[in-house]
Amino acid sequence: MDAIFKALNDPARRALLDMLRARDGQTLTELEEQLDMSRFGVMKHLKVLEEAHLVTTRRAGRFKHHYLNALPLQEVIDRWIEPLLKPRVRALSHLKTSLERTTPMTRPDFVMSTYIRCSQDALWEALVDAEAYSRWDFLGQTAQRDGDTVTYRTPDGTETLQARDLEVVPKTRLVTSFEPKWDDVTTPSRVVYLIEPEGDFCKLTVEHWDLNNDPEGGTADGWTRSLAGLKTYLESGQAANFGGSYLWEQQGA
């Protein structure tokens, strides 16, 4: 947590986060053009942000793309700020806004990563076992697996999403489709889950590709809440449906 506060304690680094909030996946050259400092200076600030896990990167050919990783900030909010705020005010802390597609099919639309104190087996089971899903989904949804397809439903039984397994490398890599059922406009996209064991922890990275029709940044916010719920569930053993009642209230349910 100290690394996060240190990273935020510099206007240049906060400016870099704002740039990625406005348009995720930018290269070093694109970020450098927006700051009045040397390329080396920008690289040093990005390194501090990466060490604090506020920025994560992915390479596409010879280009290195930088993504805002909002999850550590969400954890700080949950630990230090959320207890002081009313649920309705929580929306003011969302850092992830709508994402702009600039190079289709060459890089993810956004990337999020977190470190979870758990075994590789436990993390894998939480991702593929449909029965475990309701324990950590922030909306308290249920999931039902039929072969390689998982169907997700809200507590009242409304179908919201289908995900088909496209690539499965046990305990390491899972690629699924992301097929929304909440409207007739949003087309299917693709999600990649990457697991890297590191001692007593596992690093989980989620990449979302080909995302469209997300004007309010709701999908990114959903991932932030889902990964926070997954981390809480695996580290505490307790259900983590922390966002469901809030969102139902916001929707007037």
Sequence and secondary structure as in RCSB ss.txt:
>XXXX:A:sequence
MDAIFKALNDPARRALLDMLRARDGQTLTELEEQLDMSRFGVMKHLKVLEEAHLVTTRRAGRFKHHYLNALPLQE
VIDRWIEPLLKPRVRALSHLKTSLERTTPMTRPDFVMSTYIRCSQDALWEALVDAEAYSRWDFLGQTAQRDGDTV
TYRTPDGTETLQARDLEVVPKTRLVTSFEPKWDDVTTPSRVVYLIEPEGDFCKLTVEHWDLNNDPEGGTADGWTR
SLAGLKTYLESGQAANFGGSYLWEQQGA
>XXXX:A:secstr
 HHHHHHHSSHHHHHHHHHHHHSSSB HHHHHTTSSS HHHHHHHHHHHHHTTSEEEEEETTEEEEEE  HHHHH
HIIIIIGGGS GGGGGGG        SSTTTS SEEEEEEEES HHHHHHHHH GGGHHHH TT  EEEEETTEE
EEE TT  EEEEEEEEEEETTTEEEEEEEE S SS   EEEEEEEEEETTEEEEEEEEES  S TT HHHHHHHH
HHHHHHHHHHH S   TTHHHHHHHTT 
